[in-house]
Amino acid sequence: MPPFPDYPIPLDEDQRLRDLQRHGVLDTAPDPHFDRIVQLASEALEMPIALVSLVDRDRQWFLARHGLVVDQTPREMAFCAHAIAADGVLVVPDALADERFNTNPLVLTSPHVRFYAGAPLQSSEGHNLGTLCVIDQKPRSLKPDQLEMLQLMADLVMREIELRRVSNLCPVTGLFNRASFFRLGQQELERARQQGHGLFLLNFDIDDFRQINHRWGHQAGDQVLVDVCKLTQLRLREQDLFGRIGDEEFAVLLVDGDDNSAMAIAEAIRSDVAAMGGIFSHSDYHPQISGGLTNLVPSDHSFADLFYRADQALYLAKGNGRNQIARLIAE
């Protein structure tokens, strides 16, 4: 048992950690944009230490730091682990007078934290990924306008984080691109094995998509892609992963489900697309998709094994006449 109280676990912890990973900023190289913000926070609030802290499963990792040498600490020691469970800025005027922190090694030894203020970094999905925090080695307080300034700077940090996430997305559909989908898919595979839940992958593409571009132009083709994605997203849950893998090929990773529910979702997506009208409601063309569904098995060495098996199932669906979902359920 640690010699200090446990940190609170946010109610959205599982999805919060997933959201943190999907932003792709953990364990990245130093970035001058974040470095400037922590320097500004330190100088504007007259604090010797300012940090951008991302709270991972068992640690807090500093995306940017000013006035501190270490780049991470255990989560059980992290003041920020408490801040991400709060609704607003968490302020600790004197850590030695606070039962949550007065036996914490970060208080009793270097860096000798006495004052702490942390503003949550809330993603567009509504999850607190970490904080922008300032620290002093003496007790003190912040005025309301200073607390507001800290929150405004935290908003700037979150905007920079979101911009980096956008760089991993398809500009037309807003979905994860192929490289990001594979990276995040591997993380979900490892999580599924750790937690013992099911994982299913649906690969699908739009049948005869090239004729859309040939008959109506690329703008019309882009609109079909967007419409298909919107319909698909209506069938997915927050934890599911959706990516654009090729020109007209997509992949949906269904997290924590079973064979029946996965097939039901796949068929629902296929049916929704077949009923789609949109810009082609007055033409003889009706978009349809072919899909391949498979499941994670112990013999899969990596996410690529799962992906290429789903592709095999997709080729079966296309070879059998299209506008259908083919399954390759492995054991």
C-alpha positions, -999 to 999 in steps of 0.1 A, spaced: 0 0 0 13 35 -8 19 58 22 -6 83 8 -43 81 -3 -53 65 -36 -62 88 -65 -98 90 -77 -106 70 -109 -128 90 -133 -161 74 -143 -151 75 -179 -116 60 -173 -116 32 -200 -128 56 -227 -106 84 -214 -75 63 -218 -86 52 -253 -92 88 -262 -58 97 -249 -41 71 -270 -61 81 -301 -48 116 -299 -13 102 -306 7 126 -284 20 102 -257 58 97 -258 64 121 -286 94 143 -291 96 178 -275 75 204 -294 83 241 -293 46 251 -294 39 233 -261 72 245 -247 62 281 -253 29 276 -235 45 262 -203 71 290 -203 43 315 -207 23 299 -178 54 300 -156 62 336 -163 26 349 -163 16 333 -130 51 337 -115 55 299 -108 89 281 -110 73 250 -125 47 246 -153 38 213 -170 16 198 -196 8 165 -179 -10 136 -197 -24 110 -173 -19 75 -186 -30 43 -170 -1 40 -145 18 73 -149 17 109 -157 39 119 -187 50 154 -194 43 165 -229 61 198 -220 78 209 -189 94 241 -175 115 241 -143 114 203 -139 140 177 -151 120 144 -150 96 136 -178 72 114 -159 61 102 -124 40 73 -112 3 81 -114 -2 74 -77 20 104 -69 4 127 -95 -15 157 -83 -29 157 -119 -45 123 -113 -68 141 -89 -72 171 -112 -86 151 -141 -114 139 -118 -125 175 -110 -149 197 -130 -126 227 -131 -92 239 -120 -79 220 -90 -61 242 -65 -40 230 -36 -28 260 -16 -6 240 7 1 204 1 15 198 36 -19 208 50 -38 186 26 -45 150 36 -44 138 0 -9 150 -5 10 156 28 27 122 27 34 123 -10 71 118 -20 68 147 -44 59 169 -14 84 155 11 113 153 -13 123 169 -46 106 189 -62 90 197 -28 56 206 -41 36 230 -18 13 248 -41 -4 232 -71 -30 244 -97 -41 222 -126 -66 230 -153 -80 199 -171 -72 193 -208 -107 182 -220 -109 167 -255 -137 173 -280 -151 139 -268 -155 153 -233 -127 133 -216 -100 149 -194 -67 137 -209 -44 156 -184 -37 191 -172 -18 223 -177 -5 228 -142 17 252 -123 37 244 -91 55 263 -64 76 252 -35 58 276 -11 22 279 -1 2 305 -21 -30 312 -39 -42 325 -73 -67 353 -80 -98 346 -100 -84 363 -131 -52 341 -128 -73 309 -126 -91 320 -157 -58 327 -174 -46 292 -165 -78 277 -180 -74 298 -212 -38 285 -216 -50 250 -210 -75 255 -238 -46 265 -261 -28 233 -252 -58 212 -260 -62 230 -293 -26 222 -302 -32 185 -292 -64 184 -314 -45 199 -343 -20 170 -341 -48 146 -341 -63 161 -372 -30 155 -390 -37 117 -386 -72 120 -402 -84 118 -437 -92 153 -449 -124 143 -468 -141 120 -443 -125 130 -410 -116 93 -403 -83 79 -392 -60 73 -421 -45 39 -428 -13 44 -407 -31 57 -377 -58 30 -380 -31 3 -379 -13 19 -349 -45 23 -329 -58 -11 -340 -26 -27 -325 -32 -9 -292 -68 -22 -292 -56 -57 -299 -32 -55 -269 -60 -41 -247 -84 -68 -258 -59 -95 -248 -52 -79 -215 -89 -74 -206 -102 -106 -223 -129 -90 -244 -138 -97 -280 -125 -78 -310 -141 -79 -345 -129 -62 -377 -152 -53 -406 -134 -42 -438 -158 -29 -465 -156 -9 -497 -182 9 -519 -191 -13 -549 -184 2 -584 -172 34 -568 -151 45 -598 -182 50 -619 -193 77 -595 -162 98 -603 -165 90 -640 -202 99 -643 -206 127 -618 -171 139 -610 -148 137 -579 -169 162 -559 -199 138 -561 -176 109 -552 -164 128 -521 -200 134 -511 -208 97 -513 -178 89 -491 -190 115 -465 -225 102 -466 -215 65 -462 -192 75 -433 -220 94 -416 -244 64 -419 -218 41 -406 -209 62 -376 -246 62 -365 -242 24 -359 -209 26 -340 -202 31 -303 -177 55 -288 -151 28 -283 -152 15 -319 -125 26 -343 -133 37 -378 -108 44 -406 -104 51 -443 -80 25 -456 -80 32 -493 -98 53 -519 -132 36 -513 -122 11 -486 -130 14 -449 -124 -5 -418 -144 -7 -386 -129 -22 -354 -157 -33 -331 -145 -33 -296 -159 -57 -269 -186 -76 -287 -195 -111 -299 -201 -127 -333 -238 -121 -334 -236 -84 -324 -207 -78 -348 -226 -93 -377 -257 -74 -368 -238 -41 -370 -221 -51 -402 -255 -60 -418 -271 -28 -405 -243 -7 -421 -248 -26 -454 -285 -21 -453 -283 16 -444 -260 22 -474 -282 3 -498 -311 25 -488 -291 57 -491 -305 83 -514 -286 116 -513 -274 131 -545 -282 100 -565 -319 98 -555 -329 107 -591 -304 85 -609 -302 48 -617 -272 44 -594 -276 33 -558 -245 29 -536 -239 -5 -521 -210 -20 -501 -193 -53 -498 -177 -63 -465 -156 -89 -448 -159 -96 -411 -135 -115 -388 -125 -119 -352 -94 -118 -331 -79 -152 -323 -49 -163 -301 -29 -171 -332 -29 -135 -344 6 -122 -339 -4 -86 -347 -32 -64 -359 -20 -70 -395 -31 -106 -392 -66 -96 -382 -67 -70 -410 -56 -92 -438 -80 -119 -428 -109 -94 -429 -96 -84 -464 -99 -120 -475 -135 -121 -463 -141 -89 -482 -128 -105 -514 -152 -134 -508 -181 -110 -506 -171 -92 -538 -165 -125 -556 -199 -139 -545 -218 -110 -561 -212 -79 -539 -237 -60 -517 -231 -86 -489 -211 -93 -458 -189 -124 -458 -176 -138 -425 -143 -156 -418 -147 -165 -381 -114 -180 -370 -108 -201 -339 
